[in-house]
Amino acid sequence: MAEAQVAEQRPATGRIQRLGSVLGRFGLASLSSAIVSVSHLAVQLFSIHHLGTSAIGTLAFLLVIIQFGYGLSNALVSTPYTIAVNQGEEADARRFDFFFPVNLLLAASQGLLCAAIAWATASPAAALLFGLAGTFSLIRWFGRSNAYAHHAPMRAARSDLAYAGTILIGLTIAMRTGASLPAIGGMLVAASLIGMLPFGLAFLRRHGAMGPGRALRAYRPVWREQSAWTLVGVLSTEATSNSHSYIVTLLAGPTAFAPIAVGMLFFRPVNVCITALTQLERPRMTRAVARGDHGAAIKSERMFMAALVMLWLGTCVVAAIVLEFFPGLILKPTLDHQAVVLAVGLCALLSLVQCVQTPMSVMTQARRAFRPLAAQSLRSCGVGVVAVTLIVLGADPVLSIGGVVLSQLVMMLGIWRLDRQWRRTQQAEG
C-alpha cells in the first residue's frame, strides 16, 4: 500500500519539479518583459480614456510599427549576432563589432518611418517625438539581445525595469496634468534613453566603431548566408501576423482600427514575452545544436512552449475577469462594445497559435534552416493578405483577425512538418 502511494506521488512530484524548472528558467526574462508589457498596456489604457478615437488608433498602430522593428532587429542584427558569438566556446565578440553600426542604420530607418506615420495621421510634434522613440527603442532592443547573447540576463532585466519605471512615472504625472499624443511619444523617448543606461557607454560607443560603408561590407556575408532569408521570413510573418493592422488602417482608417487595437491590448504582454523569451532561448538552442546535443535542444523547445502556453492561459483569465467585472477599464462610449469583445476572443485564438508556433520556429532558426522557414512564411503570408483584404472589403473589419488566425495556422503546420522531419532525421542518425 505504501509503495503504491509512493508511486502515485512520484509523477506529481515530477510535474511540480518540471513546473518549477520552467518558472525558474524563464522567470527573470518573463517578469521583466511582462513589466514592460504592463507599462505599454497602461499607456494604451491611458490613451483610451484621454485621447480621441482616431488618436487611440494612431498610437496603437505606431506601437505595432515599433514591435515590427523588434522583429526586423531580430532578423537582421540580433539573431545573426547571437548565432555568431555562440558558435564556439571562445568566440571573440569584437570580431562582430560591425553589427552595431548596422543596428544604428536600422534604428534610424525605423525612426523615419514612425515620424512619417505620425506626421500623416497626427501632428509635426508627434512626428518628431515618435521618430526619436522609434530610433531609441531599437538601440535599446539590441542592447537586450546583446546581453542575452553573452548570457547576462540581469543586464537586460535592469533595462526593462528602468524602461517600464520611467513610463509609469510619466503616466502618474500625466494623470494629474493631462497628456496628448506627442506627450506620450515623449514618455517613450525618455523611457528608451533611461532603459539604455544599464548597457553602459561602451555599448553606445560601439555603434560608431566603424563607418557605415565598412560595416555594411563586413556584414555582406552574414546577409547572404542568413539575414536575407530571415528578413524574408520576418516580412512575410509580419504581413501574416499584423496584416489586419495595416490593411484596416489603410482601407478603413485609424478609427476603424480602434476596436481591434483595444482587443489586442490584453495579448500585448504575450507578444512582448514571446519576443523577449526568444532572445533568451535562441542562444541556448543554437549552442546545443552546434555541439550536437539535439536532446537538449528539443528539451529547450518544449520548455519554451510550456512557458508561453502558461503565460497565455494567465492572460486569458485576466481578460475574462476584466471584461466581466471591470469593463470600464477598456471600454468607452465611443467604442463598439460587442466589437471589442469579439476582437478579444479572436486575439486569444491568434495568440495561442503563436505560442505553439514560436518555439518550433526558433528551433528551425537554430538549425540554420532559414530558407525553408522563409518559404513557409511566404506561403502563409499569401493566405493571410488575401483573407484579410476580402474580409475588410466585405464584412466587419474586426473579423479580419480571423484571416490572420487562418494564415498563422498554415504557418504553424508548415513549421511543424519541418520540425518533425528534423527530429526523425536525428532519431535515425542517433
The 8 nearest C-alpha neighbors of each residue, nearest first, counted from 0:
[[1, 3, 2, 4, 5, 6, 7, 8],
 [0, 2, 4, 3, 5, 6, 7, 8],
 [1, 3, 5, 0, 4, 6, 7, 8],
 [4, 2, 6, 0, 1, 5, 7, 8],
 [3, 5, 7, 1, 6, 2, 8, 0],
 [4, 6, 8, 2, 7, 3, 9, 1],
 [7, 5, 3, 9, 4, 8, 2, 10],
 [8, 6, 4, 5, 9, 3, 10, 11],
 [7, 9, 5, 11, 6, 10, 12, 4],
 [8, 10, 12, 6, 11, 7, 13, 5],
 [11, 9, 13, 12, 8, 14, 7, 6],
 [12, 10, 14, 8, 13, 9, 15, 7],
 [13, 11, 9, 15, 10, 14, 8, 16],
 [14, 12, 10, 16, 11, 15, 9, 17],
 [13, 15, 17, 11, 16, 12, 18, 10],
 [14, 16, 18, 12, 13, 17, 19, 11],
 [17, 15, 19, 13, 14, 18, 20, 12],
 [16, 18, 20, 14, 19, 15, 13, 21],
 [19, 17, 15, 21, 20, 16, 14, 22],
 [18, 20, 16, 22, 17, 21, 23, 15],
 [19, 21, 17, 23, 18, 22, 24, 16],
 [20, 22, 18, 24, 19, 23, 25, 302],
 [23, 21, 26, 19, 25, 20, 24, 18],
 [24, 22, 20, 26, 21, 25, 19, 27],
 [25, 23, 21, 22, 26, 20, 27, 28],
 [24, 26, 22, 28, 23, 29, 27, 21],
 [25, 27, 22, 29, 23, 28, 30, 24],
 [26, 28, 30, 29, 25, 31, 156, 24],
 [29, 27, 31, 25, 30, 26, 32, 276],
 [30, 28, 26, 32, 27, 31, 25, 33],
 [29, 31, 33, 27, 32, 28, 26, 34],
 [30, 32, 34, 156, 33, 28, 159, 29],
 [33, 31, 35, 29, 34, 30, 272, 28],
 [32, 34, 36, 30, 35, 31, 268, 29],
 [33, 35, 37, 31, 36, 32, 30, 38],
 [36, 34, 163, 38, 32, 33, 37, 159],
 [37, 35, 268, 33, 39, 34, 38, 40],
 [36, 38, 40, 34, 35, 39, 41, 33],
 [37, 39, 41, 35, 36, 40, 163, 167],
 [40, 38, 42, 36, 41, 37, 43, 35],
 [39, 41, 37, 43, 38, 42, 36, 44],
 [40, 42, 38, 44, 39, 43, 45, 37],
 [43, 41, 39, 45, 40, 44, 46, 38],
 [42, 44, 46, 40, 45, 41, 47, 39],
 [45, 43, 41, 47, 46, 42, 40, 329],
 [44, 46, 42, 43, 48, 47, 41, 49],
 [45, 47, 43, 50, 49, 44, 48, 55],
 [48, 46, 44, 45, 49, 50, 55, 43],
 [47, 49, 46, 45, 50, 44, 331, 329],
 [48, 50, 46, 47, 45, 51, 178, 177],
 [51, 49, 46, 54, 47, 48, 55, 52],
 [50, 52, 54, 53, 55, 49, 47, 46],
 [51, 53, 55, 54, 254, 56, 257, 50],
 [54, 52, 254, 56, 253, 55, 51, 57],
 [55, 53, 57, 51, 56, 52, 50, 58],
 [56, 54, 52, 58, 53, 57, 46, 47],
 [55, 57, 253, 257, 59, 53, 54, 58],
 [58, 56, 54, 60, 59, 55, 253, 61],
 [59, 57, 61, 55, 60, 56, 54, 62],
 [60, 58, 56, 62, 57, 61, 260, 55],
 [59, 61, 63, 57, 62, 58, 56, 64],
 [62, 60, 64, 58, 63, 59, 57, 65],
 [61, 63, 65, 59, 64, 60, 66, 58],
 [64, 62, 60, 66, 61, 65, 67, 59],
 [65, 63, 67, 61, 62, 66, 68, 60],
 [66, 64, 68, 62, 67, 63, 133, 61],
 [65, 67, 63, 69, 68, 64, 62, 70],
 [68, 66, 64, 70, 65, 69, 63, 71],
 [69, 67, 65, 71, 66, 70, 72, 64],
 [68, 70, 72, 66, 67, 71, 73, 137],
 [69, 71, 73, 67, 68, 72, 74, 233],
 [72, 70, 68, 74, 73, 69, 75, 67],
 [71, 73, 69, 76, 75, 70, 74, 77],
 [72, 74, 77, 70, 78, 71, 76, 75],
 [75, 73, 71, 229, 72, 230, 78, 76],
 [74, 76, 226, 72, 73, 71, 77, 230],
 [75, 77, 72, 79, 73, 78, 80, 74],
 [76, 78, 73, 80, 79, 72, 144, 81],
 [77, 79, 81, 73, 80, 74, 76, 82],
 [80, 78, 82, 81, 76, 77, 83, 75],
 [81, 79, 83, 77, 78, 82, 76, 84],
 [82, 80, 148, 78, 83, 79, 84, 77],
 [81, 83, 79, 85, 80, 84, 86, 78],
 [84, 82, 80, 81, 85, 86, 79, 95],
 [83, 85, 90, 81, 82, 86, 92, 80],
 [86, 84, 82, 87, 83, 286, 81, 282],
 [85, 87, 83, 84, 82, 286, 289, 88],
 [88, 86, 90, 85, 89, 84, 286, 289],
 [87, 89, 90, 85, 86, 84, 286, 91],
 [90, 88, 87, 91, 84, 85, 86, 92],
 [89, 91, 87, 84, 88, 92, 85, 86],
 [92, 90, 93, 94, 89, 84, 95, 87],
 [91, 93, 94, 95, 90, 84, 96, 83],
 [94, 92, 95, 96, 91, 97, 90, 84],
 [95, 93, 92, 96, 91, 97, 90, 84],
 [94, 96, 93, 97, 92, 98, 80, 83],
 [97, 95, 98, 93, 99, 94, 205, 208],
 [96, 98, 214, 95, 99, 100, 217, 101],
 [99, 97, 101, 96, 100, 95, 102, 76],
 [98, 100, 206, 102, 101, 97, 96, 205],
 [101, 99, 206, 103, 102, 98, 97, 207],
 [102, 100, 98, 104, 99, 103, 105, 214],
 [101, 103, 99, 105, 100, 104, 106, 98],
 [104, 102, 100, 106, 101, 105, 107, 206],
 [105, 103, 101, 107, 102, 106, 108, 100],
 [104, 106, 102, 108, 103, 107, 101, 109],
 [107, 105, 134, 103, 109, 137, 108, 104],
 [106, 108, 110, 134, 104, 109, 105, 103],
 [109, 107, 105, 111, 110, 106, 104, 112],
 [108, 110, 112, 106, 111, 107, 133, 134],
 [109, 111, 130, 133, 134, 107, 113, 108],
 [112, 110, 114, 108, 109, 113, 130, 115],
 [111, 113, 109, 115, 114, 110, 116, 108],
 [114, 112, 130, 116, 110, 115, 111, 129],
 [113, 115, 126, 130, 111, 117, 112, 116],
 [116, 114, 118, 112, 113, 117, 111, 119],
 [115, 117, 119, 113, 118, 114, 120, 112],
 [116, 118, 126, 121, 114, 120, 119, 115],
 [119, 117, 126, 115, 122, 123, 116, 121],
 [120, 118, 116, 117, 121, 115, 122, 126],
 [119, 121, 117, 118, 116, 57, 122, 54],
 [120, 122, 117, 118, 119, 125, 123, 54],
 [121, 123, 118, 125, 124, 126, 117, 120],
 [124, 122, 126, 118, 125, 127, 121, 117],
 [125, 123, 127, 126, 122, 181, 128, 118],
 [124, 126, 181, 122, 128, 123, 127, 117],
 [127, 125, 114, 117, 118, 123, 124, 129],
 [128, 126, 130, 124, 125, 129, 114, 123],
 [127, 129, 184, 131, 125, 130, 126, 185],
 [128, 130, 132, 184, 131, 126, 127, 114],
 [131, 129, 110, 114, 113, 127, 133, 128],
 [132, 130, 134, 128, 129, 133, 110, 135],
 [131, 133, 188, 129, 135, 130, 134, 187],
 [132, 134, 110, 130, 136, 131, 109, 135],
 [135, 133, 110, 106, 131, 107, 132, 136],
 [134, 136, 138, 132, 137, 191, 133, 131],
 [135, 137, 139, 133, 134, 138, 191, 132],
 [138, 136, 140, 106, 139, 135, 134, 141],
 [137, 139, 135, 141, 140, 136, 106, 142],
 [140, 138, 142, 136, 137, 195, 141, 135],
 [139, 141, 137, 143, 142, 138, 136, 144],
 [140, 142, 144, 143, 138, 139, 145, 137],
 [143, 141, 139, 145, 140, 144, 146, 138],
 [142, 144, 155, 146, 140, 141, 145, 147],
 [145, 143, 141, 147, 146, 142, 77, 148],
 [144, 146, 142, 148, 143, 147, 141, 149],
 [145, 147, 151, 143, 149, 144, 148, 155],
 [146, 148, 150, 144, 149, 152, 151, 145],
 [147, 149, 81, 145, 146, 150, 144, 282],
 [148, 150, 147, 146, 151, 145, 84, 81],
 [151, 149, 147, 148, 152, 146, 279, 282],
 [152, 150, 146, 147, 153, 149, 154, 155],
 [153, 151, 155, 154, 147, 150, 146, 156],
 [154, 152, 156, 155, 151, 157, 27, 146],
 [155, 153, 157, 152, 156, 151, 197, 146],
 [154, 156, 143, 158, 152, 153, 157, 146],
 [155, 157, 153, 159, 31, 158, 154, 152],
 [158, 156, 160, 154, 159, 155, 153, 161],
 [157, 159, 194, 155, 161, 156, 160, 197],
 [160, 158, 156, 162, 157, 161, 31, 163],
 [159, 161, 157, 163, 162, 158, 164, 156],
 [162, 160, 194, 164, 158, 159, 163, 157],
 [163, 161, 194, 190, 159, 165, 160, 164],
 [164, 162, 35, 166, 160, 38, 165, 161],
 [165, 163, 161, 167, 166, 162, 160, 168],
 [164, 166, 190, 168, 162, 163, 167, 161],
 [167, 165, 169, 163, 168, 164, 186, 190],
 [166, 168, 170, 164, 169, 165, 171, 38],
 [169, 167, 171, 165, 166, 170, 164, 172],
 [170, 168, 166, 172, 167, 171, 186, 173],
 [169, 171, 173, 167, 172, 168, 174, 166],
 [172, 170, 168, 174, 169, 173, 167, 175],
 [171, 173, 169, 170, 174, 175, 176, 168],
 [174, 172, 177, 170, 176, 175, 178, 171],
 [175, 173, 171, 172, 177, 176, 170, 178],
 [176, 174, 173, 172, 177, 171, 170, 178],
 [175, 177, 173, 174, 172, 178, 171, 170],
 [178, 176, 173, 174, 175, 179, 49, 172],
 [179, 177, 173, 182, 176, 180, 183, 49],
 [178, 180, 182, 181, 183, 50, 177, 49],
 [179, 181, 183, 182, 125, 184, 178, 54],
 [182, 180, 125, 184, 183, 179, 124, 185],
 [183, 181, 185, 179, 184, 180, 178, 186],
 [184, 182, 186, 180, 185, 181, 179, 187],
 [183, 185, 181, 129, 128, 187, 182, 186],
 [184, 186, 182, 188, 183, 187, 128, 189],
 [187, 185, 183, 189, 184, 188, 166, 190],
 [186, 188, 190, 184, 185, 189, 132, 191],
 [189, 187, 132, 185, 191, 186, 190, 131],
 [190, 188, 192, 186, 187, 191, 193, 185],
 [189, 191, 162, 187, 165, 193, 188, 192],
 [192, 190, 194, 188, 189, 193, 136, 135],
 [193, 191, 189, 195, 194, 190, 188, 135],
 [194, 192, 190, 195, 196, 191, 189, 161],
 [193, 195, 162, 158, 191, 161, 192, 196],
 [196, 194, 192, 193, 139, 197, 198, 158],
 [195, 197, 198, 193, 199, 194, 192, 158],
 [198, 196, 199, 195, 158, 154, 157, 194],
 [199, 197, 196, 195, 202, 142, 154, 200],
 [200, 198, 201, 196, 197, 202, 203, 195],
 [199, 201, 203, 202, 204, 198, 196, 205],
 [202, 200, 204, 199, 203, 205, 198, 206],
 [203, 201, 200, 205, 204, 199, 198, 206],
 [202, 204, 200, 205, 201, 206, 199, 207],
 [205, 203, 201, 206, 202, 207, 200, 208],
 [204, 206, 208, 207, 202, 203, 99, 201],
 [207, 205, 99, 100, 204, 203, 208, 103],
 [206, 208, 205, 209, 204, 100, 210, 99],
 [209, 207, 205, 206, 204, 96, 210, 100],
 [210, 208, 207, 214, 213, 211, 100, 97],
 [209, 211, 213, 212, 214, 207, 208, 100],
 [210, 212, 214, 213, 100, 215, 209, 101],
 [213, 211, 215, 214, 210, 216, 209, 217],
 [212, 214, 216, 210, 215, 211, 217, 209],
 [213, 215, 97, 211, 217, 212, 216, 218],
 [214, 216, 218, 212, 217, 213, 211, 219],
 [217, 215, 213, 219, 218, 214, 212, 220],
 [218, 216, 214, 215, 219, 213, 97, 220],
 [217, 219, 215, 221, 216, 220, 214, 222],
 [218, 220, 222, 216, 221, 217, 215, 223],
 [221, 219, 223, 222, 218, 224, 217, 216],
 [222, 220, 224, 218, 219, 223, 225, 226],
 [221, 223, 226, 219, 227, 220, 224, 225],
 [222, 224, 220, 221, 225, 227, 219, 226],
 [225, 223, 221, 222, 220, 226, 227, 228],
 [224, 226, 228, 227, 222, 221, 223, 229],
 [227, 225, 222, 229, 75, 228, 230, 74],
 [228, 226, 230, 222, 229, 225, 223, 231],
 [227, 229, 231, 230, 226, 370, 369, 225],
 [228, 230, 226, 232, 74, 231, 227, 369],
 [231, 229, 233, 227, 232, 228, 74, 226],
 [232, 230, 228, 234, 229, 233, 373, 235],
 [231, 233, 373, 229, 235, 230, 376, 234],
 [234, 232, 236, 230, 235, 231, 237, 229],
 [235, 233, 237, 231, 236, 232, 230, 238],
 [234, 236, 238, 380, 232, 237, 377, 233],
 [237, 235, 239, 233, 238, 234, 376, 232],
 [236, 238, 240, 234, 239, 235, 241, 233],
 [239, 237, 242, 235, 236, 241, 240, 380],
 [238, 240, 380, 236, 237, 383, 242, 241],
 [241, 239, 237, 238, 236, 403, 242, 407],
 [240, 242, 244, 243, 237, 238, 239, 245],
 [241, 243, 238, 245, 244, 239, 246, 240],
 [242, 244, 246, 241, 245, 247, 399, 387],
 [245, 243, 241, 242, 247, 246, 248, 256],
 [246, 244, 248, 242, 243, 247, 249, 241],
 [245, 247, 249, 243, 248, 244, 250, 242],
 [246, 248, 251, 250, 249, 243, 244, 245],
 [247, 249, 252, 253, 245, 246, 251, 250],
 [250, 248, 246, 247, 252, 251, 245, 253],
 [249, 251, 247, 248, 246, 252, 391, 392],
 [250, 252, 247, 248, 255, 249, 253, 256],
 [251, 253, 248, 254, 255, 249, 250, 247],
 [254, 252, 56, 256, 248, 53, 255, 57],
 [253, 255, 53, 257, 256, 252, 52, 56],
 [256, 254, 253, 257, 252, 251, 258, 247],
 [255, 257, 253, 259, 254, 56, 258, 248],
 [256, 258, 56, 260, 254, 259, 255, 55],
 [259, 257, 261, 339, 260, 256, 262, 338],
 [260, 258, 262, 256, 261, 257, 342, 397],
 [261, 259, 257, 263, 258, 262, 59, 256],
 [260, 262, 258, 264, 263, 259, 257, 339],
 [263, 261, 343, 342, 259, 260, 339, 264],
 [264, 262, 260, 261, 266, 265, 259, 346],
 [265, 263, 261, 267, 262, 266, 40, 260],
 [266, 264, 263, 267, 318, 262, 314, 268],
 [265, 267, 269, 268, 264, 263, 270, 314],
 [266, 268, 270, 269, 264, 265, 271, 36],
 [269, 267, 36, 271, 266, 270, 33, 272],
 [268, 270, 272, 266, 267, 271, 273, 311],
 [271, 269, 267, 273, 272, 268, 266, 274],
 [270, 272, 268, 274, 273, 269, 267, 275],
 [273, 271, 275, 269, 274, 270, 32, 276],
 [274, 272, 270, 276, 271, 275, 269, 277],
 [273, 275, 277, 271, 272, 276, 270, 278],
 [274, 276, 272, 278, 277, 273, 271, 32],
 [277, 275, 279, 278, 273, 274, 272, 280],
 [276, 278, 274, 280, 275, 279, 281, 273],
 [279, 277, 275, 276, 281, 280, 144, 147],
 [280, 278, 276, 277, 147, 281, 275, 282],
 [279, 281, 277, 283, 282, 278, 276, 284],
 [280, 282, 284, 283, 278, 277, 279, 285],
 [283, 281, 285, 284, 280, 286, 148, 81],
 [282, 284, 280, 286, 281, 285, 287, 279],
 [285, 283, 296, 287, 281, 286, 282, 365],
 [286, 284, 365, 282, 288, 287, 283, 281],
 [285, 287, 289, 283, 288, 284, 85, 282],
 [288, 286, 292, 284, 290, 296, 285, 289],
 [289, 287, 291, 285, 290, 286, 293, 292],
 [290, 288, 286, 287, 291, 285, 86, 292],
 [289, 291, 287, 288, 292, 286, 293, 86],
 [292, 290, 288, 289, 293, 287, 286, 294],
 [293, 291, 287, 294, 295, 290, 288, 296],
 [292, 294, 296, 295, 291, 288, 297, 287],
 [295, 293, 297, 296, 292, 298, 287, 299],
 [294, 296, 298, 293, 297, 292, 299, 287],
 [295, 297, 293, 284, 299, 294, 287, 298],
 [296, 298, 300, 294, 299, 295, 293, 301],
 [299, 297, 295, 301, 300, 296, 294, 302],
 [300, 298, 296, 302, 297, 301, 303, 295],
 [299, 301, 297, 303, 298, 358, 302, 304],
 [302, 300, 298, 304, 303, 299, 305, 297],
 [303, 301, 305, 299, 304, 300, 21, 306],
 [302, 304, 300, 306, 301, 305, 299, 358],
 [303, 305, 301, 307, 302, 306, 358, 355],
 [306, 304, 302, 308, 303, 307, 301, 309],
 [305, 307, 309, 303, 304, 308, 302, 310],
 [308, 306, 310, 304, 309, 305, 354, 311],
 [307, 309, 311, 305, 310, 306, 354, 304],
 [310, 308, 312, 306, 311, 307, 305, 313],
 [309, 311, 307, 313, 308, 312, 306, 314],
 [312, 310, 308, 314, 309, 313, 307, 315],
 [313, 311, 315, 309, 314, 310, 308, 316],
 [312, 314, 316, 310, 311, 315, 309, 317],
 [313, 315, 311, 317, 312, 316, 318, 310],
 [314, 316, 318, 312, 317, 313, 319, 311],
 [317, 315, 313, 319, 314, 318, 320, 312],
 [316, 318, 314, 320, 315, 319, 321, 313],
 [319, 317, 315, 321, 316, 320, 322, 314],
 [318, 320, 316, 322, 317, 321, 323, 315],
 [321, 319, 317, 323, 318, 322, 324, 316],
 [320, 322, 325, 318, 324, 323, 319, 326],
 [323, 321, 326, 319, 320, 325, 324, 318],
 [324, 322, 320, 321, 319, 325, 326, 318],
 [323, 325, 321, 320, 322, 326, 319, 327],
 [324, 326, 321, 327, 322, 328, 323, 320],
 [327, 325, 322, 328, 321, 330, 329, 324],
 [326, 328, 330, 325, 329, 331, 322, 321],
 [329, 327, 326, 325, 330, 44, 321, 331],
 [328, 330, 327, 326, 44, 331, 47, 261],
 [331, 329, 327, 326, 328, 334, 336, 332],
 [330, 332, 333, 334, 327, 329, 48, 47],
 [333, 331, 334, 330, 335, 336, 327, 48],
 [332, 334, 331, 335, 52, 330, 51, 336],
 [335, 333, 332, 331, 336, 258, 330, 339],
 [334, 336, 338, 337, 339, 333, 258, 332],
 [335, 337, 339, 338, 334, 340, 330, 331],
 [338, 336, 340, 339, 335, 341, 342, 334],
 [337, 339, 341, 335, 336, 340, 342, 258],
 [338, 340, 342, 336, 258, 337, 341, 262],
 [341, 339, 343, 337, 342, 338, 336, 344],
 [342, 340, 338, 344, 339, 343, 337, 345],
 [341, 343, 262, 339, 345, 340, 344, 259],
 [344, 342, 262, 346, 340, 341, 345, 347],
 [345, 343, 347, 341, 346, 342, 340, 348],
 [344, 346, 348, 342, 347, 343, 400, 349],
 [345, 347, 349, 343, 348, 344, 342, 350],
 [348, 346, 350, 344, 345, 349, 343, 351],
 [347, 349, 345, 351, 346, 350, 352, 344],
 [348, 350, 346, 404, 352, 347, 351, 345],
 [349, 351, 353, 347, 348, 352, 346, 354],
 [352, 350, 354, 348, 353, 349, 347, 355],
 [351, 353, 355, 349, 350, 354, 356, 348],
 [352, 354, 356, 350, 351, 355, 357, 349],
 [355, 353, 351, 352, 307, 356, 357, 308],
 [356, 354, 352, 353, 357, 304, 351, 358],
 [355, 357, 353, 411, 354, 359, 358, 352],
 [356, 358, 360, 359, 354, 353, 355, 361],
 [359, 357, 361, 360, 300, 304, 356, 303],
 [360, 358, 362, 357, 361, 356, 363, 418],
 [359, 361, 357, 363, 358, 362, 356, 364],
 [362, 360, 364, 358, 363, 359, 365, 357],
 [361, 363, 365, 359, 364, 360, 358, 366],
 [362, 364, 360, 366, 361, 365, 368, 359],
 [365, 363, 367, 361, 366, 362, 368, 369],
 [364, 366, 285, 362, 367, 363, 284, 361],
 [365, 367, 363, 364, 368, 362, 288, 285],
 [368, 366, 364, 365, 369, 363, 225, 370],
 [369, 367, 366, 363, 370, 364, 371, 372],
 [370, 368, 372, 367, 228, 371, 229, 364],
 [369, 371, 373, 372, 228, 368, 374, 229],
 [372, 370, 374, 373, 369, 368, 375, 417],
 [371, 373, 369, 375, 370, 374, 376, 368],
 [374, 372, 232, 376, 370, 371, 375, 231],
 [375, 373, 371, 377, 376, 372, 370, 378],
 [376, 374, 378, 372, 373, 377, 413, 410],
 [375, 377, 373, 379, 374, 378, 232, 235],
 [378, 376, 380, 374, 235, 375, 379, 373],
 [377, 379, 375, 380, 376, 381, 374, 382],
 [380, 378, 406, 382, 410, 376, 381, 409],
 [381, 379, 239, 377, 383, 235, 382, 378],
 [382, 380, 379, 383, 384, 378, 385, 377],
 [381, 383, 379, 380, 406, 385, 384, 386],
 [384, 382, 406, 380, 386, 239, 403, 381],
 [383, 385, 387, 381, 386, 382, 388, 380],
 [384, 386, 388, 383, 382, 387, 389, 381],
 [387, 385, 402, 383, 389, 384, 388, 382],
 [386, 388, 402, 399, 390, 384, 389, 385],
 [387, 389, 391, 385, 390, 386, 384, 392],
 [388, 390, 392, 386, 387, 391, 393, 385],
 [389, 391, 387, 393, 394, 388, 392, 399],
 [392, 390, 396, 388, 389, 393, 394, 399],
 [391, 393, 389, 390, 388, 394, 396, 250],
 [392, 394, 390, 391, 389, 395, 388, 396],
 [395, 393, 390, 391, 392, 396, 398, 389],
 [394, 396, 397, 398, 391, 390, 393, 399],
 [397, 395, 391, 398, 399, 394, 247, 390],
 [398, 396, 399, 395, 259, 342, 400, 338],
 [399, 397, 400, 396, 401, 395, 390, 394],
 [398, 400, 387, 401, 402, 397, 396, 390],
 [401, 399, 403, 398, 402, 345, 243, 397],
 [402, 400, 404, 399, 403, 398, 405, 345],
 [403, 401, 387, 386, 405, 399, 400, 404],
 [402, 404, 400, 406, 401, 405, 383, 240],
 [403, 405, 401, 349, 407, 402, 406, 408],
 [406, 404, 402, 408, 403, 407, 401, 409],
 [405, 407, 383, 379, 409, 403, 408, 382],
 [408, 406, 410, 404, 409, 405, 411, 403],
 [407, 409, 411, 405, 410, 406, 412, 404],
 [408, 410, 406, 407, 412, 379, 411, 413],
 [411, 409, 407, 413, 379, 408, 412, 375],
 [412, 410, 408, 356, 414, 413, 409, 407],
 [411, 413, 415, 409, 414, 410, 408, 416],
 [412, 414, 410, 416, 415, 411, 375, 409],
 [415, 413, 417, 411, 416, 412, 418, 410],
 [414, 416, 412, 418, 413, 417, 411, 419],
 [415, 417, 419, 413, 414, 418, 420, 412],
 [418, 416, 414, 420, 415, 419, 421, 413],
 [417, 419, 415, 421, 416, 420, 414, 422],
 [420, 418, 422, 416, 421, 417, 415, 423],
 [421, 419, 423, 417, 418, 422, 416, 424],
 [420, 422, 424, 418, 419, 423, 425, 417],
 [421, 423, 425, 419, 424, 420, 426, 418],
 [424, 422, 426, 420, 425, 421, 427, 419],
 [423, 425, 421, 427, 422, 426, 428, 420],
 [426, 424, 422, 428, 427, 423, 429, 421],
 [425, 427, 429, 423, 428, 424, 422, 421],
 [428, 426, 424, 425, 429, 423, 422, 421],
 [429, 427, 425, 426, 424, 423, 422, 421],
 [428, 426, 427, 425, 424, 293, 423, 422]]
